Amino acid sequence: MAAVVNQDECTACGNCADVCPEGAITIDDVAKVDADKCTECGTCVDECSTGAISLPDE
């Protein structure tokens, strides 16, 4: 499963998209994760200053 963005907490700052090694995140009104590209590396989670991105529990 891909990283999940809490749309209520996302400020669309773009930091997550800047650090994603797979280019799996785009920014519109909020960050959007392309599940086909996401490798669940967690880089975006670490970079998100608002805590809006998480990896799903398996």
N, C-alpha and C positions, 0 to 999 in steps of 0.2 A: 504494500500500500504506500501511496505517496504522502509527502508532507501535507498537512492540513492547515489552512489559513482561517483564523477566526476573523471574519469580515468586520465584526464590530470593533475589534482592537487594531486592525491594520490601518496604518496611516499612509500607505502607498509611498513610502520614502524611497524605495528602490534598493536599499542596502542588500536585501536578500538576493535580488536578481543580479546584482553586481558580483556577488561572491559565489554564486551557484556554478560549480565546475561543469555541469551538464547543460547549462542554458535552459533549464526546465521552468524558470519562473519569468513571467511577464507581468508588467504593471499596467493596470487600467485604473479604475476607481480604487481597487484593492489589488493585492498580489494574487496571481493565479498560478497554480502549479500544474504543469503538464505531467500527468501520471505516467505516461509512456516514457518520458525522459528521466524522471526522478529516480535516483538510486538510493534514497533514504540515507544519505551520508551525514545529514544533520548540520551541515555548514550554515544553512539558512536559519535554522533554529538558534544556533549560537550567535548569529549576527543580528537577529531581530531585537531591537531595543524595547519594543512594547510587549514582547512575549506572545505575539499573535500567531506564530507558527509553531506547530508541534508535529511530532511523529506519532502515528497511531500506535496504540498498544496492541500487541499481537497475542 
